[in-house]
């Protein structure tokens, strides 16, 4: 087991950041850790990296306890925090050499991680002269220097442009082929592109923990149907549809209809049109995706 968390709780004064959180991650998994701002993601990651101590509960990384075997945990983890701390006045190789000394690894490893993270074209520059995407690569290279078994990445693509985002995403996916990766992010497309499994936390509690393919399939979310009729129709008529939660006239004869139902409501909308002497010029069910599942899981009750 790469990561095991059992009933971990953490409070800041009267605010409970983590409330009896439990989960485990097997070797070789790439797991996305999702939640709204303030849900407890960074707090848990800091506990796993030994930066913070839990108030109660237990956590292990590669069999080492984060509270009593901190050095062993630190040796087996590569950590990229949300705000990537770098010495901007150092050259890339100079910075990595400094980290190699800290980890007591061979200097030959520096060129290995430079090539692994695609830093070679910019490795002759000072870090302060690099783009945000390449600075993230430097952070990843430093996290990989000691060849850790587990990578913990907190918002690894924050502030990147679309091209940089794709590059870092591909890099993480490539690294994850032979390491356990635990990453937090607000970018749902990133999780869908990289992760095997998703854990969602809300108000300090785990609200779901499933394989990505099963999470989207199994979670009940409201259906949103876009329909265009050939003639005008009143709001009162639309409100007669069964299981309707809301109806929005978006433009002309176009409507966005939201339903609470287990079955596809498009046949009901089609029948409704026929009963009202209308034709449907367009009838689309918006795809259920990770973003809609996330909203459902973390919405205010």
KOLNUVEX-600530 format. One line per field, with one value per residue (C-alpha): x, y negated, z; residue number from 1. Coordinates in steps of 0.1 Angstrom, whole numbers, plus 5000, padded with zeros to 4 digits. Layout:
<sites>
u [X; ...]
v [Y; ...]
w [Z; ...]
resi [NUM; ...]
</sites>
This chain:
<sites>
u [5000; 5015; 4993; 4970; 4950; 4929; 4904; 4927; 4913; 4928; 4914; 4926; 4910; 4873; 4875; 4876; 4897; 4897; 4870; 4879; 4893; 4901; 4913; 4941; 4960; 4977; 5011; 5009; 4976; 4971; 4945; 4929; 4920; 4892; 4872; 4862; 4885; 4888; 4877; 4909; 4929; 4962; 4959; 4958; 4987; 5008; 5001; 5012; 5044; 5050; 5048; 5018; 5008; 4973; 4952; 4941; 4942; 4970; 4987; 5014; 5033; 5051; 5046; 5062; 5042; 5040; 5041; 5069; 5090; 5092; 5126; 5116; 5084; 5103; 5128; 5100; 5079; 5084; 5063; 5054; 5034; 5008; 5032; 5063; 5092; 5123; 5155; 5150; 5186; 5200; 5206; 5185; 5214; 5227; 5193; 5190; 5226; 5217; 5187; 5209; 5231; 5201; 5189; 5225; 5220; 5245; 5250; 5244; 5208; 5205; 5208; 5184; 5156; 5163; 5157; 5127; 5110; 5118; 5140; 5170; 5162; 5161; 5185; 5212; 5190; 5184; 5151; 5139; 5141; 5119; 5082; 5057; 5055; 5092; 5094; 5068; 5091; 5120; 5098; 5089; 5125; 5135; 5107; 5120; 5157; 5157; 5135; 5106; 5080; 5052; 5045; 5023; 5013; 4992; 4977; 5006; 4991; 4979; 4985; 4996; 4984; 4966; 4998; 5018; 4989; 4989; 5026; 5027; 4996; 5014; 5045; 5027; 5009; 5042; 5058; 5028; 5035; 5059; 5051; 5021; 5007; 4984; 4974; 4949; 4935; 4905; 4908; 4883; 4897; 4931; 4917; 4897; 4929; 4953; 4936; 4925; 4905; 4889; 4885; 4863; 4864; 4839; 4839; 4867; 4849; 4853; 4821; 4831; 4860; 4856; 4873; 4868; 4849; 4825; 4821; 4806; 4785; 4771; 4764; 4729; 4730; 4703; 4697; 4699; 4682; 4685; 4655; 4644; 4607; 4594; 4569; 4566; 4554; 4546; 4564; 4532; 4530; 4566; 4561; 4536; 4566; 4572; 4602; 4610; 4633; 4637; 4630; 4650; 4640; 4675; 4666; 4636; 4621; 4651; 4648; 4671; 4652; 4666; 4651; 4655; 4651; 4669; 4657; 4665; 4638; 4642; 4613; 4591; 4600; 4593; 4559; 4552; 4560; 4536; 4508; 4512; 4513; 4550; 4580; 4614; 4641; 4668; 4668; 4701; 4711; 4741; 4768; 4772; 4808; 4831; 4823; 4786; 4793; 4817; 4790; 4765; 4788; 4799; 4768; 4755; 4728]
v [5000; 4967; 4944; 4953; 4927; 4938; 4915; 4884; 4852; 4817; 4784; 4748; 4733; 4738; 4747; 4784; 4788; 4827; 4848; 4885; 4889; 4924; 4939; 4960; 4958; 4988; 4987; 4974; 4956; 4920; 4905; 4871; 4854; 4829; 4805; 4768; 4742; 4748; 4784; 4798; 4809; 4790; 4798; 4835; 4833; 4814; 4841; 4868; 4850; 4845; 4807; 4807; 4830; 4844; 4839; 4875; 4906; 4923; 4920; 4941; 4936; 4967; 4983; 4955; 4935; 4898; 4889; 4912; 4920; 4886; 4891; 4924; 4907; 4878; 4901; 4919; 4888; 4863; 4832; 4803; 4778; 4754; 4724; 4740; 4726; 4719; 4699; 4676; 4664; 4699; 4717; 4748; 4772; 4752; 4755; 4792; 4798; 4781; 4804; 4834; 4825; 4824; 4858; 4872; 4885; 4888; 4857; 4880; 4880; 4843; 4849; 4879; 4857; 4828; 4852; 4869; 4836; 4820; 4793; 4797; 4767; 4743; 4760; 4734; 4705; 4690; 4701; 4665; 4663; 4694; 4694; 4707; 4740; 4746; 4735; 4762; 4786; 4776; 4782; 4817; 4824; 4815; 4837; 4866; 4863; 4890; 4913; 4914; 4941; 4916; 4882; 4857; 4828; 4799; 4779; 4787; 4768; 4736; 4705; 4724; 4714; 4741; 4753; 4755; 4773; 4800; 4804; 4808; 4831; 4854; 4853; 4863; 4891; 4904; 4902; 4920; 4951; 4964; 4943; 4936; 4901; 4883; 4849; 4821; 4798; 4777; 4786; 4814; 4820; 4827; 4854; 4870; 4870; 4883; 4901; 4937; 4928; 4898; 4889; 4859; 4841; 4815; 4797; 4820; 4852; 4877; 4877; 4901; 4924; 4943; 4953; 4925; 4945; 4957; 4924; 4906; 4936; 4943; 4909; 4895; 4860; 4837; 4841; 4810; 4812; 4785; 4784; 4762; 4762; 4750; 4725; 4705; 4721; 4706; 4712; 4725; 4752; 4762; 4766; 4795; 4817; 4845; 4844; 4809; 4789; 4757; 4744; 4715; 4699; 4693; 4677; 4676; 4711; 4727; 4740; 4755; 4780; 4795; 4828; 4850; 4885; 4918; 4923; 4903; 4876; 4869; 4892; 4873; 4840; 4854; 4867; 4833; 4816; 4838; 4833; 4795; 4797; 4788; 4802; 4806; 4791; 4800; 4823; 4828; 4843; 4825; 4851; 4861; 4855; 4852; 4815; 4822; 4850; 4827; 4800; 4825; 4839; 4806; 4784; 4767; 4787]
w [5000; 4990; 5011; 5039; 5059; 5088; 5107; 5102; 5117; 5119; 5132; 5130; 5161; 5158; 5121; 5114; 5082; 5082; 5099; 5103; 5067; 5056; 5023; 5009; 4976; 4959; 4943; 4907; 4910; 4897; 4920; 4917; 4950; 4944; 4965; 4967; 4982; 5019; 5017; 5033; 5003; 5010; 5048; 5041; 5016; 5041; 5067; 5043; 5036; 5074; 5071; 5094; 5122; 5125; 5156; 5156; 5134; 5115; 5081; 5064; 5032; 5019; 5053; 5073; 5098; 5091; 5128; 5140; 5109; 5092; 5076; 5060; 5047; 5033; 5015; 4997; 4987; 4959; 4967; 4945; 4967; 4952; 4953; 4939; 4960; 4938; 4940; 4910; 4910; 4906; 4873; 4867; 4871; 4901; 4918; 4911; 4923; 4956; 4959; 4950; 4979; 5003; 4992; 4990; 4955; 4927; 4905; 4874; 4884; 4876; 4838; 4841; 4856; 4832; 4803; 4820; 4826; 4792; 4807; 4784; 4761; 4791; 4815; 4808; 4821; 4855; 4870; 4871; 4833; 4827; 4819; 4844; 4826; 4828; 4864; 4871; 4853; 4876; 4906; 4893; 4885; 4921; 4934; 4912; 4920; 4947; 4926; 4951; 4950; 4956; 4940; 4959; 4936; 4949; 4920; 4897; 4867; 4885; 4863; 4832; 4797; 4777; 4759; 4791; 4808; 4782; 4784; 4822; 4821; 4796; 4818; 4849; 4831; 4818; 4853; 4867; 4847; 4873; 4904; 4926; 4920; 4943; 4929; 4938; 4911; 4902; 4865; 4858; 4823; 4839; 4861; 4833; 4812; 4838; 4867; 4873; 4904; 4921; 4957; 4965; 4998; 5010; 5044; 5056; 5048; 5019; 4999; 4973; 4963; 4931; 4899; 4874; 4849; 4876; 4893; 4863; 4854; 4889; 4903; 4899; 4887; 4872; 4835; 4814; 4780; 4753; 4730; 4701; 4691; 4657; 4674; 4705; 4737; 4771; 4804; 4819; 4792; 4798; 4835; 4829; 4820; 4846; 4869; 4858; 4881; 4861; 4826; 4809; 4776; 4763; 4729; 4707; 4708; 4725; 4760; 4786; 4807; 4839; 4853; 4883; 4869; 4866; 4830; 4799; 4797; 4760; 4750; 4775; 4759; 4724; 4735; 4751; 4718; 4699; 4725; 4720; 4682; 4681; 4663; 4679; 4657; 4682; 4712; 4730; 4764; 4779; 4786; 4822; 4831; 4860; 4864; 4868; 4893; 4912; 4915; 4927; 4953; 4967; 4964; 4995; 5012]
resi [1; 2; 3; 4; 5; 6; 7; 8; 9; 10; 11; 12; 13; 14; 15; 16; 17; 18; 19; 20; 21; 22; 23; 24; 25; 26; 27; 28; 29; 30; 31; 32; 33; 34; 35; 36; 37; 38; 39; 40; 41; 42; 43; 44; 45; 46; 47; 48; 49; 50; 51; 52; 53; 54; 55; 56; 57; 58; 59; 60; 61; 62; 63; 64; 65; 66; 67; 68; 69; 70; 71; 72; 73; 74; 75; 76; 77; 78; 79; 80; 81; 82; 83; 84; 85; 86; 87; 88; 89; 90; 91; 92; 93; 94; 95; 96; 97; 98; 99; 100; 101; 102; 103; 104; 105; 106; 107; 108; 109; 110; 111; 112; 113; 114; 115; 116; 117; 118; 119; 120; 121; 122; 123; 124; 125; 126; 127; 128; 129; 130; 131; 132; 133; 134; 135; 136; 137; 138; 139; 140; 141; 142; 143; 144; 145; 146; 147; 148; 149; 150; 151; 152; 153; 154; 155; 156; 157; 158; 159; 160; 161; 162; 163; 164; 165; 166; 167; 168; 169; 170; 171; 172; 173; 174; 175; 176; 177; 178; 179; 180; 181; 182; 183; 184; 185; 186; 187; 188; 189; 190; 191; 192; 193; 194; 195; 196; 197; 198; 199; 200; 201; 202; 203; 204; 205; 206; 207; 208; 209; 210; 211; 212; 213; 214; 215; 216; 217; 218; 219; 220; 221; 222; 223; 224; 225; 226; 227; 228; 229; 230; 231; 232; 233; 234; 235; 236; 237; 238; 239; 240; 241; 242; 243; 244; 245; 246; 247; 248; 249; 250; 251; 252; 253; 254; 255; 256; 257; 258; 259; 260; 261; 262; 263; 264; 265; 266; 267; 268; 269; 270; 271; 272; 273; 274; 275; 276; 277; 278; 279; 280; 281; 282; 283; 284; 285; 286; 287; 288; 289; 290; 291; 292; 293; 294; 295; 296; 297; 298; 299; 300; 301]
</sites>
